[in-house]
Amino acid sequence: MTDDDPPGDPPPDIDDILSLLEAGIREAHRKVENGRVRDAENEKVRIKWIRALAYSAGQYRQLLRDKELEELNDRIEELEEQQQRP
């Protein structure tokens, strides 16, 4: 959620955030692979894109793991409820 979002709008859900991260990862990868390096300054920019790519990939992995754990927790709760029913 940003300052530009209208008040009362719900925050983005985990799937929306994963989609944004996927797009960011693709763009960072494109910049790393296809960036033109002609001097030391451009190489510094490429290194920053590599760092952004690595950070985004780590955040994506962590968020995906959190989503999977949440889904597993929901399934466990559902199974426990089914066991308690006569």
KEBATOR-32082 format. One line per 4 residues: number of its first residue (from 1); their letters; for each residue x, y, z of N, C-alpha, C. Coordinates in nm, 3 decimals, padded with zeros to 5 digits. Layout:
N
NUM	a	X Y Z X Y Z X Y Z ~ ...
This chain:
86
1	mtdd	00.085 -00.118 00.000 00.000 00.000 00.000 00.089 00.124 00.000 ~ 00.058 00.222 -00.084 00.138 00.343 -00.093 00.054 00.463 -00.050 ~ 00.121 00.577 -00.042 00.051 00.701 -00.006 -00.049 00.741 -00.113 ~ -00.030 00.690 -00.237 -00.118 00.725 -00.348 -00.247 00.644 -00.348
5	dppg	-00.252 00.535 -00.272 -00.371 00.450 -00.268 -00.484 00.524 -00.197 ~ -00.606 00.514 -00.251 -00.719 00.578 -00.183 -00.742 00.516 -00.045 ~ -00.784 00.597 00.051 -00.810 00.542 00.184 -00.922 00.439 00.178 ~ -00.910 00.336 00.259 -01.011 00.234 00.265 -00.988 00.119 00.168
9	dppp	-00.895 00.134 00.071 -00.863 00.023 -00.018 -00.789 -00.083 00.060 ~ -00.825 -00.209 00.039 -00.753 -00.314 00.110 -00.610 -00.325 00.058 ~ -00.519 -00.368 00.142 -00.382 -00.385 00.095 -00.376 -00.497 -00.009 ~ -00.275 -00.495 -00.095 -00.267 -00.600 -00.196 -00.249 -00.737 -00.129
13	didd	-00.307 -00.839 -00.192 -00.292 -00.972 -00.134 -00.160 -01.033 -00.178 ~ -00.129 -01.148 -00.122 00.001 -01.210 -00.145 00.023 -01.243 -00.292 ~ -00.083 -01.283 -00.363 -00.067 -01.314 -00.505 -00.035 -01.189 -00.587 ~ -00.093 -01.075 -00.550 -00.061 -00.949 -00.618 00.087 -00.913 -00.597
17	ilsl	00.133 -00.930 -00.475 00.272 -00.898 -00.443 00.366 -00.992 -00.516 ~ 00.332 -01.121 -00.521 00.415 -01.217 -00.595 00.421 -01.180 -00.743 ~ 00.310 -01.136 -00.800 00.309 -01.094 -00.940 00.400 -00.974 -00.963 ~ 00.393 -00.878 -00.872 00.481 -00.761 -00.883 00.628 -00.800 -00.874
21	leag	00.659 -00.890 -00.780 00.796 -00.936 -00.767 00.843 -01.011 -00.891 ~ 00.755 -01.093 -00.949 00.790 -01.164 -01.072 00.826 -01.066 -01.183 ~ 00.745 -00.963 -01.197 00.771 -00.862 -01.301 00.904 -00.791 -01.274 ~ 00.929 -00.758 -01.148 01.054 -00.693 -01.112 01.175 -00.781 -01.136
25	irea	01.160 -00.909 -01.106 01.269 -01.004 -01.128 01.299 -01.017 -01.277 ~ 01.194 -01.025 -01.357 01.214 -01.034 -01.503 01.286 -00.910 -01.556 ~ 01.244 -00.793 -01.510 01.307 -00.668 -01.557 01.452 -00.660 -01.512 ~ 01.478 -00.695 -01.387 01.616 -00.691 -01.338 01.702 -00.791 -01.415
29	hrkv	01.648 -00.908 -01.442 01.724 -01.008 -01.519 01.753 -00.956 -01.660 ~ 01.653 -00.892 -01.720 01.674 -00.835 -01.854 01.785 -00.731 -01.853 ~ 01.784 -00.647 -01.750 01.887 -00.543 -01.739 02.025 -00.603 -01.719 ~ 02.032 -00.709 -01.640 02.162 -00.774 -01.616 02.213 -00.840 -01.744
33	engr	02.124 -00.910 -01.813 02.164 -00.984 -01.933 02.191 -00.894 -02.053 ~ 02.111 -00.790 -02.070 02.118 -00.712 -02.194 02.174 -00.572 -02.176 ~ 02.215 -00.537 -02.055 02.267 -00.403 -02.034 02.397 -00.380 -02.108 ~ 02.416 -00.260 -02.155 02.539 -00.226 -02.226 02.643 -00.177 -02.126
37	vrda	02.755 -00.244 -02.125 02.863 -00.204 -02.035 02.977 -00.151 -02.122 ~ 02.994 -00.020 -02.114 03.099 00.043 -02.194 03.205 00.107 -02.107 ~ 03.171 00.128 -01.982 03.269 00.191 -01.893 03.244 00.145 -01.750 ~ 03.327 00.190 -01.659 03.320 00.148 -01.519 03.188 00.192 -01.455
41	enek	03.137 00.308 -01.493 03.012 00.356 -01.434 02.895 00.264 -01.473 ~ 02.890 00.222 -01.598 02.786 00.129 -01.639 02.799 -00.004 -01.567 ~ 02.921 -00.046 -01.539 02.941 -00.171 -01.466 02.887 -00.157 -01.324 ~ 02.901 -00.040 -01.264 02.845 -00.017 -01.130 02.693 -00.029 -01.134
45	vrik	02.632 00.023 -01.239 02.486 00.013 -01.254 02.446 -00.133 -01.270 ~ 02.521 -00.208 -01.348 02.491 -00.350 -01.367 02.501 -00.425 -01.234 ~ 02.600 -00.393 -01.154 02.614 -00.456 -01.023 02.493 -00.425 -00.935 ~ 02.443 -00.302 -00.944 02.322 -00.266 -00.867 02.202 -00.347 -00.915
49	wira	02.190 -00.369 -01.046 02.081 -00.451 -01.098 02.095 -00.596 -01.051 ~ 02.217 -00.646 -01.046 02.239 -00.783 -00.996 02.196 -00.792 -00.850 ~ 02.231 -00.692 -00.772 02.188 -00.691 -00.631 02.036 -00.685 -00.620 ~ 01.973 -00.602 -00.702 01.826 -00.592 -00.700 01.764 -00.725 -00.740
53	lays	01.822 -00.792 -00.838 01.772 -00.922 -00.882 01.784 -01.024 -00.769 ~ 01.899 -01.030 -00.705 01.920 -01.126 -00.596 01.826 -01.098 -00.479 ~ 01.811 -00.972 -00.443 01.722 -00.936 -00.332 01.578 -00.972 -00.365 ~ 01.533 -00.937 -00.486 01.396 -00.965 -00.526 01.369 -01.115 -00.530
57	agqy	01.464 -01.191 -00.579 01.447 -01.337 -00.584 01.436 -01.393 -00.443 ~ 01.516 -01.342 -00.351 01.508 -01.388 -00.212 01.375 -01.352 -00.149 ~ 01.327 -01.233 -00.173 01.198 -01.192 -00.119 01.084 -01.274 -00.178 ~ 01.094 -01.302 -00.307 00.993 -01.383 -00.374 00.988 -01.522 -00.311
61	rqll	01.106 -01.583 -00.295 01.115 -01.716 -00.237 01.057 -01.718 -00.096 ~ 01.091 -01.618 -00.016 01.041 -01.612 00.121 00.889 -01.593 00.124 ~ 00.837 -01.506 00.041 00.693 -01.481 00.037 00.618 -01.605 -00.012 ~ 00.673 -01.672 -00.112 00.611 -01.794 -00.163 00.609 -01.902 -00.055
65	rdke	00.719 -01.914 00.021 00.724 -02.010 00.131 00.619 -01.975 00.237 ~ 00.607 -01.848 00.270 00.506 -01.805 00.367 00.365 -01.840 00.319 ~ 00.339 -01.819 00.190 00.208 -01.852 00.134 00.182 -02.001 00.145 ~ 00.281 -02.082 00.110 00.265 -02.227 00.118 00.242 -02.273 00.262
69	leel	00.314 -02.214 00.356 00.294 -02.250 00.496 00.154 -02.212 00.544 ~ 00.107 -02.097 00.500 -00.028 -02.053 00.536 -00.133 -02.150 00.480 ~ -00.113 -02.192 00.355 -00.206 -02.287 00.294 -00.202 -02.422 00.366 ~ -00.083 -02.467 00.403 -00.072 -02.592 00.479 -00.140 -02.581 00.614
73	ndri	-00.123 -02.468 00.679 -00.187 -02.446 00.808 -00.340 -02.451 00.794 ~ -00.392 -02.390 00.688 -00.536 -02.394 00.663 -00.583 -02.538 00.641 ~ -00.506 -02.615 00.567 -00.543 -02.755 00.543 -00.541 -02.836 00.672 ~ -00.442 -02.812 00.757 -00.434 -02.883 00.885 -00.555 -02.850 00.971
77	eele	-00.589 -02.720 00.978 -00.705 -02.679 01.056 -00.832 -02.746 01.003 ~ -00.845 -02.752 00.873 -00.963 -02.815 00.813 -00.968 -02.965 00.847 ~ -00.854 -03.031 00.840 -00.850 -03.174 00.875 -00.882 -03.197 01.023 ~ -00.832 -03.109 01.109 -00.861 -03.121 01.251 -01.012 -03.103 01.276
81	eqqq	-01.073 -03.010 01.207 -01.217 -02.988 01.221 -01.295 -03.110 01.172 ~ -01.250 -03.170 01.063 -01.317 -03.290 01.011 -01.307 -03.406 01.109 ~ -01.193 -03.417 01.178 -01.176 -03.524 01.276 -01.268 -03.506 01.395 ~ -01.296 -03.385 01.430 -01.378 -03.357 01.548 -01.527 -03.376 01.520
85	rp	-01.566 -03.377 01.394 -01.707 -03.396 01.359 -01.746 -03.543 01.377 ~ -01.871 -03.567 01.425 -01.915 -03.707 01.443 -01.940 -03.777 01.311
